[in-house]
Amino acid sequence: MLYYAVVFLVIALIAAVFGFGGIAASAVGIAKILFVIFAVLAIASFLAGLLRRK
């Protein structure tokens, strides 16, 4: 999931360099959503691992 967030971020940066503002904005939005999903799943996995050890 983090890999795809980074891929969309790179796409956004390349699109911004070439002047495609709409595509860059969309790619940044997708990257943000994917990063938030990754962060939530990572925290949930960490907490589940801590609870399982007890």
C-alpha positions as CSV (number, residue, x, y, z in Angstrom):
1,M,0.0,0.0,0.0
2,L,2.8,2.4,0.8
3,Y,4.5,1.5,-2.5
4,Y,1.4,2.6,-4.4
5,A,1.2,5.8,-2.4
6,V,4.8,6.6,-3.4
7,V,4.1,5.7,-7.0
8,F,1.2,8.1,-7.2
9,L,3.3,10.8,-5.5
10,V,6.0,10.4,-8.1
11,I,3.4,10.5,-10.9
12,A,2.1,13.7,-9.3
13,L,5.5,15.3,-9.2
14,I,6.3,14.4,-12.8
15,A,2.8,15.7,-14.0
16,A,3.4,18.9,-12.1
17,V,6.8,19.4,-13.7
18,F,5.3,19.0,-17.2
19,G,2.4,21.4,-16.3
20,F,-0.5,19.0,-16.0
21,G,-2.1,20.5,-12.9
22,G,-5.3,18.5,-12.9
23,I,-3.6,15.2,-13.2
24,A,-1.1,16.2,-10.5
25,A,-3.8,17.2,-8.1
26,S,-5.7,13.9,-8.7
27,A,-2.5,11.8,-8.2
28,V,-1.7,13.7,-4.9
29,G,-5.2,13.1,-3.7
30,I,-5.0,9.4,-4.4
31,A,-1.5,9.3,-2.7
32,K,-2.9,10.9,0.4
33,I,-5.8,8.5,0.6
34,L,-3.5,5.5,0.2
35,F,-1.1,6.8,2.8
36,V,-3.8,7.2,5.3
37,I,-5.1,3.7,4.7
38,F,-1.6,2.4,5.1
39,A,-1.1,4.3,8.3
40,V,-4.4,3.0,9.8
41,L,-3.6,-0.6,8.8
42,A,-0.1,-0.4,10.1
43,I,-1.3,1.0,13.5
44,A,-4.0,-1.7,13.7
45,S,-1.5,-4.4,12.9
46,F,0.9,-3.1,15.6
47,L,-1.8,-3.0,18.2
48,A,-3.1,-6.4,17.3
49,G,0.5,-7.7,17.7
50,L,0.8,-6.2,21.1
51,L,-2.6,-7.6,22.3
52,R,-1.8,-11.0,21.0
53,R,1.4,-11.3,23.0
54,K,-0.4,-10.7,26.4
